[in-house]
Protein backbone atom coordinates (compact mmCIF):
# COMPACT_ATOMS: atom_id res chain seq x y z
CA UNK A 1 0.00 0.00 0.00
CA UNK A 2 1.41 3.45 -0.88
CA UNK A 3 2.58 5.60 2.02
CA UNK A 4 0.10 8.35 1.13
CA UNK A 5 -2.81 5.90 1.32
CA UNK A 6 -1.74 4.87 4.81
CA UNK A 7 -1.50 8.49 5.95
CA UNK A 8 -4.98 9.22 4.61
CA UNK A 9 -6.52 6.53 6.82
CA UNK A 10 -5.45 8.51 9.91
CA UNK A 11 -8.31 10.82 11.02
CA UNK A 12 -5.96 13.41 12.56
CA UNK A 13 -3.81 15.95 10.73
CA UNK A 14 -0.39 14.46 9.88
CA UNK A 15 2.57 16.42 8.46
CA UNK A 16 6.06 15.30 7.46
CA UNK A 17 8.46 18.21 7.96
CA UNK A 18 11.81 18.66 6.23
CA UNK A 19 15.02 20.15 7.57
CA UNK A 20 13.95 23.78 7.06
CA UNK A 21 10.44 23.25 8.46
CA UNK A 22 8.96 22.87 5.00
CA UNK A 23 6.05 20.47 4.59
CA UNK A 24 7.06 17.48 2.49
CA UNK A 25 3.93 15.37 2.94
CA UNK A 26 0.44 15.78 4.43
CA UNK A 27 -2.64 13.61 4.71
CA UNK A 28 -6.26 14.42 3.83
CA UNK A 29 -7.10 15.37 7.42
CA UNK A 30 -4.28 17.96 7.35
CA UNK A 31 -5.68 19.45 4.12
CA UNK A 32 -9.05 19.87 5.83
CA UNK A 33 -7.49 21.17 9.06
CA UNK A 34 -5.45 23.89 7.34
CA UNK A 35 -8.01 24.46 4.56
CA UNK A 36 -5.34 24.02 1.88
CA UNK A 37 -4.64 21.41 -0.77
CA UNK A 38 -1.62 19.12 -0.74
CA UNK A 39 0.11 21.01 -3.57
CA UNK A 40 -0.20 24.25 -1.58
CA UNK A 41 1.01 22.67 1.66
CA UNK A 42 4.08 21.25 -0.07
CA UNK A 43 5.10 24.79 -0.97
CA UNK A 44 4.57 26.02 2.59
CA UNK A 45 6.61 26.06 5.78
CA UNK A 46 5.01 25.21 9.12
CA UNK A 47 5.92 28.69 10.38
CA UNK A 48 3.72 30.18 7.64
CA UNK A 49 0.64 28.27 8.84
CA UNK A 50 0.71 29.28 12.50
CA UNK A 51 1.11 32.59 14.32
CA UNK A 52 4.51 34.10 15.03
CA UNK A 53 5.76 32.72 18.33
CA UNK A 54 3.33 29.77 18.33
CA UNK A 55 4.36 27.17 20.95
CA UNK A 56 4.11 24.53 18.23
CA UNK A 57 7.23 25.90 16.55
CA UNK A 58 9.19 25.69 19.81
CA UNK A 59 8.09 22.07 20.29
CA UNK A 60 9.20 21.12 16.79
CA UNK A 61 12.61 22.72 17.34
CA UNK A 62 12.97 20.89 20.65
CA UNK A 63 12.36 17.56 18.93
CA UNK A 64 14.84 18.47 16.20
CA UNK A 65 17.55 19.30 18.77
CA UNK A 66 16.94 16.40 21.17
CA UNK A 67 16.06 13.72 18.56
CA UNK A 68 13.40 12.53 21.01
CA UNK A 69 9.61 12.34 20.69
CA UNK A 70 7.35 14.82 22.50
CA UNK A 71 3.67 14.77 23.47
CA UNK A 72 1.97 18.02 24.46
CA UNK A 73 -1.67 18.63 25.23
CA UNK A 74 -4.10 21.52 24.80
CA UNK A 75 -1.84 23.71 22.63
CA UNK A 76 -3.32 26.77 20.92
CA UNK A 77 -1.88 26.91 17.41
CA UNK A 78 -2.81 30.53 16.86
CA UNK A 79 -3.67 30.09 13.18
CA UNK A 80 -3.92 33.64 11.76
CA UNK A 81 -6.92 32.94 9.49
CA UNK A 82 -8.96 31.28 12.24
CA UNK A 83 -11.51 33.44 14.04
CA UNK A 84 -11.33 31.33 17.20
CA UNK A 85 -8.71 29.34 19.06
CA UNK A 86 -7.55 26.02 17.59
CA UNK A 87 -6.63 23.76 20.50
CA UNK A 88 -4.79 20.54 19.66
CA UNK A 89 -2.89 17.68 21.24
CA UNK A 90 0.53 17.44 19.58
CA UNK A 91 2.78 14.46 18.91
CA UNK A 92 6.13 15.11 17.24
CA UNK A 93 8.86 12.59 16.54
CA UNK A 94 11.94 12.11 14.35
CA UNK A 95 11.35 9.86 11.33
CA UNK A 96 13.45 6.72 11.51
CA UNK A 97 16.09 6.32 8.77
CA UNK A 98 15.28 9.78 7.38
CA UNK A 99 17.72 12.39 8.70
CA UNK A 100 16.22 15.74 9.72
CA UNK A 101 12.65 14.68 8.88
CA UNK A 102 9.96 15.00 11.57
CA UNK A 103 6.52 13.47 11.96
CA UNK A 104 3.91 15.87 13.36
CA UNK A 105 0.40 14.77 14.38
CA UNK A 106 -2.26 17.27 15.46
CA UNK A 107 -5.41 16.02 17.19
CA UNK A 108 -8.11 18.65 17.65
CA UNK A 109 -9.42 19.16 21.16
CA UNK A 110 -12.75 20.34 19.71
CA UNK A 111 -14.03 16.76 19.58
CA UNK A 112 -13.40 16.10 23.27
CA UNK A 113 -15.17 19.35 24.12
CA UNK A 114 -18.01 18.42 21.80
CA UNK A 115 -18.62 15.07 23.52
CA UNK A 116 -18.57 16.89 26.85
CA UNK A 117 -21.21 19.33 25.67
CA UNK A 118 -23.48 16.51 24.47
CA UNK A 119 -23.98 15.46 28.10
CA UNK A 120 -25.02 19.03 28.92
CA UNK A 121 -27.45 19.07 25.99
CA UNK A 122 -29.01 15.80 27.16
CA UNK A 123 -29.37 17.07 30.71
CA UNK A 124 -31.11 20.20 29.39
CA UNK A 125 -33.44 18.05 27.28
CA UNK A 126 -34.34 15.95 30.34
CA UNK A 127 -35.15 19.13 32.27
CA UNK A 128 -37.45 20.29 29.49
CA UNK A 129 -39.08 16.84 29.40
CA UNK A 130 -40.04 17.13 33.07
CA UNK A 131 -41.22 20.70 32.60
CA UNK A 132 -43.33 19.70 29.59
CA UNK A 133 -45.12 17.03 31.59
CA UNK A 134 -45.96 19.52 34.33
CA UNK A 135 -47.12 22.13 31.82
CA UNK A 136 -49.36 19.68 30.00
CA UNK A 137 -51.18 18.77 33.20
CA UNK A 138 -51.14 22.03 35.16
CA UNK A 139 -51.59 24.57 32.35
CA UNK A 140 -53.43 23.07 29.38
CA UNK A 141 -56.49 22.01 31.38
CA UNK A 142 -57.03 25.44 33.03
CA UNK A 143 -56.40 27.10 29.65
CA UNK A 144 -59.32 25.20 28.15
CA UNK A 145 -61.55 26.50 30.94
CA UNK A 146 -60.37 30.08 30.47
CA UNK A 147 -60.97 29.94 26.72
CA UNK A 148 -64.42 28.42 27.15
CA UNK A 149 -65.40 31.10 29.66
CA UNK A 150 -64.16 33.84 27.31
CA UNK A 151 -66.28 32.44 24.47
CA UNK A 152 -69.37 32.43 26.69
CA UNK A 153 -68.70 36.02 27.77
CA UNK A 154 -68.25 37.08 24.15
CA UNK A 155 -71.91 36.36 23.41
CA UNK A 156 -73.05 38.92 26.01
CA UNK A 157 -70.61 41.73 25.18
CA UNK A 158 -70.73 44.77 22.93
CA UNK A 159 -68.08 45.35 20.24
CA UNK A 160 -65.47 46.64 22.69
CA UNK A 161 -66.08 43.78 25.11
CA UNK A 162 -65.87 41.20 22.31
CA UNK A 163 -62.46 42.57 21.28
CA UNK A 164 -61.18 41.85 24.80
CA UNK A 165 -62.63 38.33 24.94
CA UNK A 166 -61.16 37.58 21.51
CA UNK A 167 -57.79 38.75 22.82
CA UNK A 168 -58.13 36.29 25.72
CA UNK A 169 -58.87 33.47 23.26
CA UNK A 170 -55.94 34.42 21.03
CA UNK A 171 -53.47 34.50 23.92
CA UNK A 172 -54.68 31.22 25.41
CA UNK A 173 -54.28 29.61 21.96
CA UNK A 174 -50.73 30.97 21.77
CA UNK A 175 -49.85 29.52 25.19
CA UNK A 176 -51.46 26.18 24.26
CA UNK A 177 -49.38 26.01 21.05
CA UNK A 178 -46.20 26.66 23.04
CA UNK A 179 -47.07 23.88 25.49
CA UNK A 180 -47.84 21.56 22.56
CA UNK A 181 -44.37 22.21 21.13
CA UNK A 182 -42.75 21.56 24.49
CA UNK A 183 -44.64 18.27 24.90
CA UNK A 184 -42.44 16.84 22.15
CA UNK A 185 -39.54 16.91 24.61
CA UNK A 186 -41.50 14.77 27.05
CA UNK A 187 -41.89 11.92 24.56
CA UNK A 188 -39.19 9.45 25.60
CA UNK A 189 -40.77 6.42 23.96
CA UNK A 190 -38.44 4.40 21.70
CA UNK A 191 -39.26 4.56 18.02
CA UNK A 192 -38.49 2.05 15.26
CA UNK A 193 -35.32 2.82 13.30
CA UNK A 194 -35.05 1.80 9.68
CA UNK A 195 -32.32 2.25 7.04
CA UNK A 196 -32.61 5.85 5.81
CA UNK A 197 -30.80 7.32 2.81
CA UNK A 198 -29.53 10.60 4.22
CA UNK A 199 -29.17 12.10 0.74
CA UNK A 200 -32.86 11.48 0.05
CA UNK A 201 -33.65 13.34 3.28
CA UNK A 202 -31.37 16.27 2.39
CA UNK A 203 -32.76 16.47 -1.17
CA UNK A 204 -36.29 16.62 0.24
CA UNK A 205 -35.31 19.33 2.73
CA UNK A 206 -33.66 21.35 -0.05
CA UNK A 207 -36.77 21.20 -2.23
CA UNK A 208 -39.00 22.31 0.64
CA UNK A 209 -36.62 25.17 1.49
CA UNK A 210 -36.23 26.43 -2.08
CA UNK A 211 -39.99 26.44 -2.60
CA UNK A 212 -40.60 28.31 0.63
CA UNK A 213 -38.48 30.14 3.19
CA UNK A 214 -35.17 29.94 1.25
CA UNK A 215 -36.28 30.79 -2.27
CA UNK A 216 -33.66 33.57 -2.57
CA UNK A 217 -30.77 31.39 -1.32
CA UNK A 218 -28.39 29.39 -3.53
CA UNK A 219 -27.93 25.78 -2.42
CA UNK A 220 -24.76 23.72 -2.96
CA UNK A 221 -24.64 19.97 -2.32
CA UNK A 222 -21.40 18.11 -1.65
CA UNK A 223 -22.49 14.52 -1.10
CA UNK A 224 -20.50 11.30 -0.85
CA UNK A 225 -22.73 8.93 -2.87
CA UNK A 226 -21.00 5.82 -1.49
CA UNK A 227 -22.30 6.32 2.06
CA UNK A 228 -24.51 3.52 3.42
CA UNK A 229 -27.82 4.38 5.12
CA UNK A 230 -28.08 5.52 8.71
CA UNK A 231 -30.50 4.07 11.26
CA UNK A 232 -33.40 6.35 12.00
CA UNK A 233 -36.87 7.64 11.30
CA UNK A 234 -37.15 9.64 8.10
CA UNK A 235 -39.80 12.14 9.28
CA UNK A 236 -37.87 13.09 12.42
CA UNK A 237 -34.66 13.54 10.45
CA UNK A 238 -36.47 15.76 7.94
CA UNK A 239 -37.75 17.86 10.84
CA UNK A 240 -34.24 18.26 12.29
CA UNK A 241 -32.58 19.23 9.00
CA UNK A 242 -35.49 21.47 8.04
CA UNK A 243 -35.05 23.38 11.32
CA UNK A 244 -31.31 23.77 10.72
CA UNK A 245 -31.84 24.91 7.12
CA UNK A 246 -34.56 27.35 8.15
CA UNK A 247 -32.25 28.84 10.79
CA UNK A 248 -29.51 29.20 8.17
CA UNK A 249 -31.86 30.93 5.70
CA UNK A 250 -33.20 33.29 8.38
CA UNK A 251 -29.65 34.13 9.48
CA UNK A 252 -28.78 35.10 5.90
CA UNK A 253 -31.98 37.12 5.55
CA UNK A 254 -34.23 37.69 2.50
CA UNK A 255 -32.57 40.95 1.46
CA UNK A 256 -29.22 39.44 0.49
CA UNK A 257 -28.59 38.35 -3.09
CA UNK A 258 -25.43 36.33 -2.29
CA UNK A 259 -26.94 33.97 0.31
CA UNK A 260 -25.53 30.45 0.17
CA UNK A 261 -26.28 27.23 2.07
CA UNK A 262 -24.01 24.20 1.60
CA UNK A 263 -25.30 20.71 2.43
CA UNK A 264 -22.52 18.14 2.75
CA UNK A 265 -22.04 14.50 3.71
CA UNK A 266 -18.80 12.63 4.29
CA UNK A 267 -17.26 9.55 5.88
CA UNK A 268 -15.22 10.42 8.98
CA UNK A 269 -13.69 7.32 10.59
CA UNK A 270 -12.15 7.27 14.04
CA UNK A 271 -14.94 8.96 16.02
CA UNK A 272 -16.48 6.92 18.84
CA UNK A 273 -18.88 7.89 21.62
CA UNK A 274 -19.05 6.02 24.91
CA UNK A 275 -22.68 5.46 25.84
CA UNK A 276 -23.58 6.83 29.29
CA UNK A 277 -23.70 4.10 31.93
CA UNK A 278 -22.16 1.44 29.67
CA UNK A 279 -18.79 0.35 28.34
CA UNK A 280 -20.08 0.25 24.75
CA UNK A 281 -18.43 2.55 22.24
CA UNK A 282 -20.52 3.59 19.28
CA UNK A 283 -18.97 4.47 15.96
CA UNK A 284 -20.15 7.79 14.46
CA UNK A 285 -18.59 7.76 10.99
CA UNK A 286 -21.31 9.66 9.09
CA UNK A 287 -20.88 13.45 9.10
CA UNK A 288 -23.59 15.74 7.75
CA UNK A 289 -23.02 19.48 7.74
CA UNK A 290 -25.14 22.55 7.02
CA UNK A 291 -23.09 25.68 6.28
CA UNK A 292 -24.34 29.21 5.67
CA UNK A 293 -22.67 32.54 4.95
CA UNK A 294 -24.75 34.51 7.42
CA UNK A 295 -23.41 36.91 10.06
CA UNK A 296 -22.45 34.18 12.54
CA UNK A 297 -23.65 33.35 16.06
CA UNK A 298 -23.03 35.94 18.80
CA UNK A 299 -20.24 34.94 21.19
CA UNK A 300 -22.43 35.25 24.27
CA UNK A 301 -24.90 32.65 22.94
CA UNK A 302 -22.54 29.93 21.78
CA UNK A 303 -22.19 28.11 25.08
CA UNK A 304 -25.96 27.68 25.52
CA UNK A 305 -27.17 27.55 21.94
CA UNK A 306 -28.92 24.17 22.26
CA UNK A 307 -30.62 25.05 25.54
CA UNK A 308 -34.40 25.68 25.45
CA UNK A 309 -35.57 29.30 25.05
CA UNK A 310 -32.19 30.49 23.73
CA UNK A 311 -32.67 32.32 20.43
CA UNK A 312 -31.32 35.18 18.32
CA UNK A 313 -34.74 35.83 16.73
CA UNK A 314 -36.96 38.59 18.06
CA UNK A 315 -40.06 36.42 17.54
CA UNK A 316 -38.47 33.01 18.13
CA UNK A 317 -39.43 30.58 20.88
CA UNK A 318 -35.92 29.15 21.31
CA UNK A 319 -37.12 25.54 21.00
CA UNK A 320 -35.95 24.79 17.45
CA UNK A 321 -32.31 23.91 18.15
CA UNK A 322 -33.21 22.19 21.42
CA UNK A 323 -35.56 19.95 19.41
CA UNK A 324 -32.85 19.31 16.79
CA UNK A 325 -30.44 18.26 19.56
CA UNK A 326 -33.06 15.88 21.00
CA UNK A 327 -33.75 14.28 17.61
CA UNK A 328 -30.02 13.81 16.97
CA UNK A 329 -29.48 12.30 20.43
CA UNK A 330 -32.49 10.00 19.95
CA UNK A 331 -30.75 8.71 16.82
CA UNK A 332 -27.54 8.01 18.74
CA UNK A 333 -25.63 10.94 17.25
CA UNK A 334 -24.07 14.20 18.35
CA UNK A 335 -24.31 17.76 17.02
CA UNK A 336 -21.84 20.62 17.19
CA UNK A 337 -21.14 23.88 15.40
CA UNK A 338 -18.40 26.33 14.43
CA UNK A 339 -19.20 29.96 13.78
CA UNK A 340 -17.34 33.05 12.70
CA UNK A 341 -18.37 36.17 10.85
CA UNK A 342 -19.61 35.12 7.41
CA UNK A 343 -19.61 31.38 8.10
CA UNK A 344 -21.56 29.07 10.42
CA UNK A 345 -21.40 25.28 10.15
CA UNK A 346 -23.56 22.79 12.06
CA UNK A 347 -22.12 19.25 11.99
CA UNK A 348 -23.97 16.07 12.88
CA UNK A 349 -22.07 12.84 13.54
CA UNK A 350 -24.34 9.82 13.17
CA UNK A 351 -24.06 6.00 13.24
CA UNK A 352 -24.60 3.90 10.15
CA UNK A 353 -27.33 1.29 10.01
CA UNK A 354 -25.75 -2.10 10.74
CA UNK A 355 -27.92 -5.23 10.51
CA UNK A 356 -30.92 -3.34 11.80
CA UNK A 357 -29.04 -2.15 14.92
CA UNK A 358 -28.79 1.60 15.31
CA UNK A 359 -25.88 1.45 17.75
CA UNK A 360 -23.07 -0.49 16.15
CA UNK A 361 -20.46 -0.75 18.87
CA UNK A 362 -16.80 -1.39 18.07
CA UNK A 363 -15.00 -2.66 21.19
CA UNK A 364 -11.62 -2.14 19.53
CA UNK A 365 -12.29 1.47 18.54
CA UNK A 366 -10.52 4.39 20.10
CA UNK A 367 -12.37 6.78 22.35
CA UNK A 368 -12.08 10.54 22.16
N, C-alpha and C positions, 0 to 999 in steps of 0.2 A: 504494500500500500504506500502511495507517495506520502512524503512527510507533510505536505500541505493538507492532505485529506485527514491525516491524524490530528493536526492542529485544529481543523475546523470542527471536529467532534467535541472539542472542549468548549463548554458554555461560557467560560470567562475569557476576558480579553488577554491574549498572549502576544508578546512582542519578542523578537530576537534582535538584540542591539549589537552593533559593531563597535569597533575600537573608539570611534569618535562620537559615540552616542547616536549614530544614525540607525534608522530602522531598516533591517535587512529582510525581515519576514514578519507577517502578522496574520492572525486568523480572522474568520468572519466576525466573531464576537468583538474583536478589536476594531474592525471597520465600523460596526454599529456604535460601539462605545465612543469613538472619536469622530463619528459622522464623516468619515473620509474613506475613499476607496483604497485598495491595496497599492495601486500605482502611485497614488499621492503619498501614502505613508512611506513608501520606499524612497521617496525623495525628501523625506522630512527627518529632522533630528528630534529626539525626545524632548529636548529643551524648548523646541518650538511649539510643542503641544500643551505644555503646562506653564503656569505662571512663573515669572522670575522669582527665584528663591524658594520654589516648591520643595518640601521635604523629600519628595520622591527622587529628585536629582541627587540629593545628599546620600540617600540610601544606595542608589546605583553606584555612586563613586566609592562608597564604603565597601561594597561587594567587589568592585574592580580592584581596590587596593589590597583587601584582605584575602581574596580568592576563596571566600566562605559564603555560604548561603545565609540569607536574612529573611525573617518573617516580621512584618509590622502590621498593626491593626488600626483601623479607623483613621486613615490618613486622608486629609483633604488635598486633592490634587491641585485645586485652584486653576481649573481650565478657564482661560480668558473668555471664551465664547459662551460658557455656561452661565445662566442667570441665577443659579443656585449652587450650593456646595456639592461636590462630587466626592463622597466618602468611599474609600476602598480599603480592603485588606490586600497587602502587597507581599508577594513572594518573589525574591530575586536570587539567581544562582548563576555561577559560571557554567558554561556549556562544556561538557567533557570533550576532550580531543579537538576543541576548536579554540585556539588561543584568542583571548581578548573579546570573545563573544559572550553575551549574557542573556539569560532567559528571564523575562519579566512577566509575571501573571498578576492581573488586577481583578479582584472580585468585589463587585459593588456591594456596599452595605445597605443599599436601598431595599434589597429583597428581605433582609433580616428585619428591617424596620417595618416593611409592608406586612409580614406575617404577624408581627407584634400588634399592628393596628387592626388586623382582622379580628383579634380577640376583643378589642374595644368595640368594634362595629357590632359584633354579635351580642355583647353585653347590652349595648344600646338598644338593639332590636328586641331583646328579651324584656327590657324595661317598657318599651312601647307596647309589647304584647300584653303585659299585665295591665297597663293603662287602658288599652283598647277594650279589654274585657270589662273593666270597671265602668268605662264610659258607656258601653253598650247597654249595661244593666241600669246604671244610675242616671243616665242622661236621656237616652232615646225614649224610654217610656214616659217620663214627665214631659218631654218635648211634644209627644203625640197629644197629650192632654192639653197643653198650652195652645197648640195649633187648632185643636177642635173647639176650644173655648173661644178663640179669636174668630173662627168662622161663624159661630153662633151669634157672637156680638155684632158681627158685620151686618147681619140681617136687620138689626134694630137701629143702625146708625145712619146719620146723614152723610153727605159726601166727605166732609172733613173727617168724621169718625171712621168711615170706611178706609180712608187712606192710612190711618194709623193701624187698624186691624190688619190690613194687607201688608204693612211693614212688619208686623209681628209674624205673620205667616212666612214672609220672605226670609226673615232672619232665622226662624226656627228651621226652615228648609236648608239654609246654608250650614247651620250647625249640624243638622242630621247628615248632610253630605260629607262633612269633615269627619264625623264619627264613622260613617260607612267606610271611608278611605282608610281610617286607622284600624278598622276591624280586620283588614287584610293581614296586619302584623300579628294578630292573635291566632291566625290559622297555622297551627304547628303540625297538622296532619300530614303524614307522608303521602307523596303522590307518585304514580307510576312513571318511570323514566324509560324512554324509548330511544333508539338511535335517531339522532336529529342531524341533518345536514346543515351546518352553521352558515354555509354560503346561501342556501335557500332562505334562511331566516334573514340574513343581511340584505339580500336582494329584495325581499318583501318589504322590509323596513325602509329601504331606499325609495321604492316606488311610492309607499305611503307618504314619505316625507316630501318627495318632489311634487306630488300632486296636492300637497297641503301646506304645512307650515314652513317648508324649506324650498319653495318653488323658485326663489331667487338665488339659491346656493348651488355651486358646482360640486358634484360628487366625484370622487376618485376611488376606485376599488383596487386594492393590491391583495389579491387572494392567492393562497397556495392551494391549487386544485387537488393535490395529492392527499390532503388531510382526511383522515377517517372521521366518521360521525362522533359527536359527543353524546353523552347520556343525559337526557332531559325531557322537558315538556315544551313543545314548540310554542304554544301560546304564551307561556310565562317568559320564555326567552325573547319573543317578539316584544312583549311589554317592556322588558328591561332595556333592550337596544333602542326601542322607540323613545323611551324616556331620555336616554343618553343623547340620541340624535336630536331630539327636540331641544334639549338644553344647549347643545352646540349651536343649533340654528338661532336660538334666541340670544345667545351670547354674541353671535356675529351681528344680528340685527337685520331688519328688512331694508334698511337704507343703503347698505353697502353693495357695491357691484362686483367686488372681488372676493366675496365669501366662498370658503372652500371647506368641505368636510371630507376626510379620508377614512375609508373603512378598510381595515387590513386584517389578514389572518396569517399565522406563521406557526411553524413547529419550533418549540423552544425546549430542548431536552435539559435534564439536570435540575429541574425544580420539583421539590417534594414538600408536602405539608404533613406534619404530624397531627393526626386527629386528636382533639382534646379527650383526655381520659383513656387513651389507648396507646399501644406501641406501634400501631399501623401507620405507615407512611404512604401517602397517596401521591401518585405522579400527576403533575399538572402541565402537560407538554403543549397544550393548545392555547395560543395567545391570540386574542382578538382585541383590536384597538380602534378607538374612535378619536380622530384628531380634528381640531378646528383651528382656524386662524383668527379667533376672537381676541378680546382684550386680555384674557387670562383671569385667573381666580385671585381675588384679593388675599394678601398674605395672612391677614387676621382670621380668615375663614378656613384655611387649608387644614388645620389640625382637627376640625370638627365637621368637615364637609358632609360626611355620611350620617351625621346625627340627625334625628328628627327635628323639624322646625328651623333648620339652618338653611337660609336661602339668600341669594343675591337679588331676587326679583321683588319688586315692590308689591306685586299682587300674588306672590307665590306662597304655597302652604309649607314648603320645606319638607315634604314627605316623598318627593320623587326619587332623590338619590338614596334615601333610607330604604325605600322599597326596592330599588335596583340592588343595593347591597344584600338585602334579605333574599332576593331571588337568586343571586349569584351564590350565596352561602348555601341555600337549599339545594343547589346543584353541585355542591362540593368544591366550588371554586373560590377564588379571591379576586378582589378588585382594588386597583390603585391608580393614581394619576400623577402626572407631572405637569406643571404649568409655569409659563413665563409670558411676558408680554408678546402677544401675537401668535401664541401656540399653546394649546392645552391638549393633552393626550390622556384618555382613560384607557387602561389596559385591564383585560380580564384574563386570568389564567384558569383554564378549565381542564377536567379530566376527559379522556377519550372514553367512548363506550367500549367495554371489553366483555364479551360473552354475556351481555345483559346486565353486567354489574357496573354500577356508576362509580364505584370507588375501587379502582384497580391498584392495589397496594403492591409495592415493590420492596421487599425486605432488604434487598441489597443496595437500594438507592441511598444517595447521600441526603443529608438533611441540612437545610439552610436555617 
